[in-house]
Amino acid sequence: MLASLSPALQAAGWFHNGWLDQVIARIPAAFNRACDRWRSLYRSALDQAAAQDRIIRDASRSAGDKQQAERLRAEAEQQLKLLTAVDNLLQSDFYSYRYFASEGFLPGYNFPRLPLSAYLPARRTRQRDRDGFLSRPRFLAITEFGPRAIVYHEGSRYIINKVIMPLASEDEPLTSEAKRCAQCGYLHPLAIAGDPDRCHHCGELLDPPFRSLFRLQNVATKRRDRITSDEEERMRIGYEVITGVRFDESDQRGVAKRVATVMRADTALARLTYGHSATIWRINLDWKRRKVKEQHGFLLDIERGYWEKHDRADTSDDPISERVRRVIPYVEDYRNCLLFQPAAPLSLAAMASLQAALKHAMQAVFHLEDNELAVDPLPSEDDRRLLLFYEAAEGGAGVLSRLLDEPDALVRVAHEALRICHFDPVTGADLHRAPRAREDCEAACYDCLLSYTNQRDHAILDRQTIREVLLDLGQSRVDAAPAARSRADHLDALLRQAGSDLERQWLRFIADRGCGCPRTPNS
């Protein structure tokens, strides 16, 4: 089968002659990792049941402590039943095919990839109700399953009041530390990158690290009959979530990171940096509506896993222990991504508008669904210097690398973006409206830049601010190198390695015509 695909595979940066043997050799380890989420849930429930049983049998504990322990033990026992249920398997969240597909071990495009789970207790007054687990993809779970978040499910209201704590381990501490560049959003986990003073991506000085970063795993909920207006308003405003990216810096073949320059004649328009299976973090700093803006994180009972109440309006009576610590929840995943950095700074409105226009255009040109491609501004929504596009679909759609590999790919995207923004892609003339629209579009409409997912940007979106940018991109070329260095640096390295004048003439010939440069032996 691989032999029949040989031409396409040889052009793919990730393929090498030992790829098949490597994948087969990794199957046992991959299967073992795929079981980690189930193991974590099972061990946590077993540990909770045993801990609460000891409290119940402790003659020195009060009656109130024992009643609370009985409730928590029953909850843990119910979780164990769900995790090991053999009745009605096809409807179970842990049915083998469904579970291993959601973990990415088996093919299964109908299931969220590497999800996080929330335990939902049933209403005891209804016999038809069953306890269960609700799963969400990681990047969605960081907000939907965030501390004290409200979840609406099948007509009931729940509040995320607890983290299902992983078992303590000396090899895997509860929290970690990382530096994030305030200029470009590049991540530097201290356990991997040491303690750098300057950003590995842009070279700028780094701020002090985020401490007590807590990897969000699985959570538990508590049913709430009433939600206060303050809680509803806090949920509407939402959390302050930032994104960070890190490329695979251990890669020796030059395929994990590639750099290209977008040129129009002799003028640089933008810099493209493609990352294959880059690490992307989503960090939940705190509620947007908080009194102390400089303070980050949420108070967590690290012994029992309960989130501390946010304000007095929260009437929860969770049994918080004295071991409370402020932590910053985060999730991480591996995605193919592309950093788009304009050569000249653009206004906030222009960057937000360009973000929406390029995303919609890529989806149209490459025939993607809305949920297959995502984009985040870096370093933040209020300071947009770069655009981080990443493939959100299971396995990746493989389209972002085409913007570097295909000479006309970015031009086609720019032309489509001009059409979406009601401009003639050749002349740039303002067409004022979409073909079937009845009214003119002044700044933005749902036929061009507005969408459900970018509601926070609706007030600043303006198609007029990106007309010239898109026209320039529509007449550009992409000078891409196959390795992480720039095309010019890569060409210089090839010229130095050339063994004759004929080879040097040939390299300059293909470079002048914008053709792809050959790889060096190390790339």
N, C-alpha and C positions, 0 to 999 in steps of 0.2 A: 504493500500500500504506500509506504513512504517512497519507494522507488518511482512510483507513478507520479508523485508530487515533487520529484527532485528539483526541477527548475525553480518552482516557487519557494521551496524550502531553503535552497541555497541562497536565495535573495533575502531571506528572513534573518535578521540579526541574531535571534535567539537560538537558531538551529546549528548544531555541530555534529560531527560524525558519531560521537558517543552519546547523543541525546537519548535514543531509544533505550539503550542499556541503563542509562542513568535514571530514566523515569521508572523502568521496571524495578530497579534496585531500591528505589525510594518508596515503593508501594506499601511495605509493612510499616514504615515510619509514618507515612501519610495517613494510613488507616488508624494508627495509634493516636496521632494528633487529632483526627476527626472525632475521636471518642472523648476528648478532653472536656467538652462542655457538659456532656452527660455525666462524666465522672465528677466534675466539680459540683453539679447540682446534687448528685446522689450523696457525695461525701459531706457536703454542707448540711443536707437534710438529716443524714445519719448523725452527724456531730451535734446538731441542734436537738434532736430527739434524746440523745444520750445526756447532754448537758442539762436539759430540763427535767429529765427523769431523776438525775442526782439531786436537783433542788426539791423535787416532790418528796423524795425519801429522806431529806435532811430535816431532822427533828428541830433544828435550831432556827429554821426559816419561818417567817410569819405566814398567816393564812392567806394574806393578799399575794405574797410572793408565790405561794403554791398554786393559787388559782391562775395567776398569770402563766406559770410554768405549765400547767395542764393545757391551757389554750395553745401555747407555743408548741408543746409536744404533739398535740393533735394536728396542728398545722404541718409540722414536719412529717408526721406519719402519713398525712394525706399526700404530701409531695412525693414521698417514697412510693406510694401506691400508683401515682400517675407515671412515675419514672419506670416502674416495672410492670405496668398493666399488661395483661394478655387478652382481656376482654375487649371486643370492638376495636381491634388493632388498627383498622383502616382509618378510623376517626382520631387516632391518637397523634399527638404532636411528636411522639417519639417512635412512630412506626418506622422501621429500619430504612426503607427506601426514602421516605420523606426526610428523615433526620440526616442521613448521609448525603442526600442531595443538597440540603440546606447548608451543610458544612463544606460543600464543594468537592467532596470525595467522589460522588457519583454525578453523572449528568442530570440536571434537573432545573430547567430554566423557569419553572413556575414557582420556585421557592426562593425566598430571600437568601442572599449569600452571607454565610458566617453571621447569623443573627445573634441578637441578645434576647433573652426571654424574661418575661415578667409573670410572676405567679399571681393568679387571680382567684381569691377564695370565693366559693359560691355562697349565695344567700341561704342560710340554714332553714328559713321558713318555707322554702320552695323545694319540693322533692325533685323536680325536673332539673333544677340547676346543678351543674357539676363544677368542681374545681378544675382549673386548667392553666395552661401557659400561653401567653400571647407573645409572638415573636416579631421583631422588627430588625431591618438591616442596621448595621452599626452606626452609620452616619446619621440615620434618622433617630435611632434610639438615644443618642446623646442628648437630644432635646425632649423627645416623647417620653423617655424613661428617666429624665433628669430628676434631681432631688426635689421632692414635694410636688412633682408635676401631676396634673390631673389627667386621667385616662377615662375616656368614655367608650364602653364596650357592651354591645348587646343590651342597650337601654339602662345600663348601670354606670355609676360613677365610682372611680377608684382613685386613690392618691398613692403615689410612689413614696412609701415611707421607710423603705428598708433595702439595703443591699444584701444579697446572699453572699456572705463573706467567704472568700477562698480560704482554704486551710493554711495556717501560717507555715512558712518555710524559710529557712535561713538562706537558701539558694535564690529565692525569689521574694525580695522585700515587698512590703505592702505598698510603698510609694517610691517614686523615682524623681529625678531632677532633669531639666532640659533647658537650654537656652534657645531662644527664638529671635531671629534677626528682625529688628523693628523696621528695617528698610525694605526687605524682600520676603520675609516670612519663612526663611529657610531654617530648618530644625537642626539642633545639635544636642541630642541626648548625651548627658555627661557620661553615662556608662559605656557609650560607643565612641564618642568624639573627644573624650577627655574633658578639659576645661578651657576651650579656646577663647581668646580675647577678640578675635575677628571672625567674621562670617566666612565660611568656606565657599559660599556662592558669590557674594558681591564684595567681600573684603572690608565691609564697614565694621566699626566697633560694636560689640554685642552688649546688650543690657544684662543686668543680673539675672540669674536663672529663675525659672518657675520651680518652686520647691513643693514637695508633697503632692506630686502628680499621681493621681489614683486611677488605674485602669478600670473603667466601668465594665462590669461583667453582667451577671444576672441580678434581677431585682425582685422584690416582693411588694405587693400592694395591700391596701386596706380599703374596704368598702366605705364610701361616704354618702350619706343620704342628702346632705346639704353642703353646698359650696358657697362661701361668702363672696360678696361682690369684690372685695379686695383681692381674693384669690383669683377670680375670673379676670380681673384687670391685669394682675401680674402675669398670668398665663398669656393674655392677649399681647402684652408688650414683649414677653419672652425673655430668653437668656442672652447673655453676651457670649457668643461662640466665635472663636478664631480658628483659622486653618493654618497648618504648617506642612511643609513638604521636605523630603530628604531623598536624594538620589542614592543609588547603590554605589558607594565609593570604594567597595572592595572589588568591583568588577575589573577584570584584567583584559577583557576582550573588546572593550570600547563600545559595547552595545547598550549598556544600561543608561548612558547619557550621551546625547548628541546635541550639537550646537549649530545654529544656522543664522545667517543675517539676511534680512529682507531688504533688498536694494531697489531703488528706482534710479536708473542711470548710475551716477557715482554717489548718490545720497543714500545713507542708511535710514530706513524707516522704522525697523524694529528688530529685536533679537528674539529668536525662538530657541527654547531649550526643551528637548524631548527627553523624558525619563521613562524607561521600560521597567515596569513593576516597581515604581517609586513608592516610598512609604509616605502616606498622608495621615496626618493627625487632625482630629477635631477636638478642640479643648473648650470645655464649658467653664468660663471664668466665674460667672455669678449671674444673678438676675440683672437685667438692664436697669430696672428701677430699684436702686439700692442707695443707701445714704452715703456710704464711704466708697467712692469710685475707685480709689487706689487699692482697696482690699479685695483680694481674689479668693474664691473658694467657698465651700460649704462645710458646716460643722457635722462631723460624722462620729457616731459612737463606734469606735473601732473594736469594741468587745462584742456588741450585740448587732451591729450593722444598721442601726436606725439613723435616719437623717434628722438633725435638730430642726425644730419648728422655725419658720422664717419670721413670724410675727405673732402677736397675741391673738389675732383673729383666727389663727389655726387652733382648733379645739381638740386636737389629737392628744391622747393620753399614753403615748408610747413610753415604755419603761426604759428611759435613757440611763445608762450607767455613768460613772464618773470619768471614764476613759474616752473623752471627746477630743477630736483633733480636726483642725481645718485642712481639708483636702481639695484638690482641683480635679474633677473627673475628666477623663479623656478616652477616646477610642482611636484605634488605628487600623489601617487596612493597606493593601498593596494594589496600586492602580497604574495603568499607563497614563501618563499625563504630559501636558505641554504648557510651558510658561511663555506667555506673550508679553514682551516688554517694549513699549514704544520708545523710540530713540529720543524723542522730545517729550517732555512732560505734558500731559493733557489735564484738562479741568475735571473735577469730580463728575459733572454731568456728562462730559464726553466719554470718560472711562466707563461709567455705568451704561451709557447708550451703546458704546462699542461692545461691551460685554454681552448685552442682549442681542445685538445685531449679528455678531459673529456666531454665537451659539445657535440662533435660529437658522442662519445660513448654512452652518456645518450640518445641521440636522437635515436640511433640505437637499444639499448637494450629495451627502453620503447616505441618504435614505435611513435616517435614524429616528427612533421614537424619542419623545421628550425625556423619558427616564433613562435613556442609554448614554446621555452625555450631560455632564454637570460642569459648572464653572463657579469659582469663588474668586473675589478680588483679594489681592495681597498688597500690603500686610494686613489691611483691615478695610471695612466698609467705608470708613471715614477718610482713609488715606489710600487711595487706589493707585498703585504704581505698576503692578503687574496683574495679569489675568491668568489664573490657574484653571485650565481645562483638563478634565479627567474623564476617562471612560467608566461610566457607572454600571454598565451591563455586566452580567455574569461572563467571566472569561475575557472581557474587553472586546470592543468592536473592531479594533485594529485600524482606525481611521486617522488618528492623530499623527502617526508616523508618515502617513501619505502626504501630509503638508510639507514634509521635508524631502520625501522621495520623488514625488511627482512634480515636474517643473511648473505645471499650470494649476495645481490644486488650490493654492492660496488665491490665485487670480479668479478662479471660478467661485470660490467662497466670497470674495469681495464683490464680484458682480451680482451674486445672489443677494448679498446683504444690501446692496444699492436698490435692487428690485423690491426687497421687503420693506425698505424705508421710503418707498414711493419716489425713487429717483431713476432716471434713465441710466443704465449701467455704462453707456458709451459716452454720452454728452454730459451727464450729471444734471440734466434738466429736472426741475421739480414737477412731478406728476400730481402732487397734492393729495392723492387718495389711492386706495387699492382699486383694482379693476371693477369690482362689483359694489363698492361702497357708495353710499348716497351723500356722504358729507366729507368735506375736506379734513385732512389731518394737519393740525398746526405743529404740534410737538411730538406726540406719540399716541398710538391707538392700539387696539387689540389685533389689528391686521398687521402691525409692524413690531413695535418694541414691547408693548404691554403683555404680561402674562400673569397667570395665577401665582407662579413661583417667584416673581420679582416685585411683589406688591410693595415692599419696603422702598423700592426705588422709583415708584410711579411719579412722585412729585418732582424728580430731577431728570427724568428721561426726556431727551430732545434729539430727534433725528437730524436736525439742522447742524448740530455741533459735530457730527462725524462725517458729513458729506465729503469734505476735502480729504479726510483720512482714508475713507473707502475708495475714493477715486485714485489716490496714490497707490493703495494696495492693489487695485485693479490693473495697474500698469507696472507691477513690480516683478522681480524675480527672487528666488530663494537660493542663496549660496550656502549649500549644506555640505558639511563634512561628515564622513561615516563614523568618526570617533567623537569624543567629547570636546576636543579642541575646535577652534574656529576653522573655517575652510581655508583661510589664508595661511594659518599656522600648519595645517595639515599638508597643504601644497608645498610649503617650504620644507617640511620633513621629507616628503617624497622626492623633491628635487635634490636634497642632500644625499639620499640613498640611491639615486639613479647612477647606473654604471656607465652611461655613455651620453654623448650629446644628443643622439637620436631619441633616447628615452626622455631626456629633458624637453626636447622639442615637442614630443607627443603629449607630455603632461601639460605643457603650456597651451597646446592646441585644444585639448578637451576642456581645460579650465576656462579659456577665453570664450568658449561656446556654452558655458553653464552646465556641462555634462558632469555626471557623478565621478568623483575621484576614486581610484582604487584604494583598498585598505592597505595599511602597513602591516607587516607581519605580527606586530603586537596588538592590532585592533581587529 
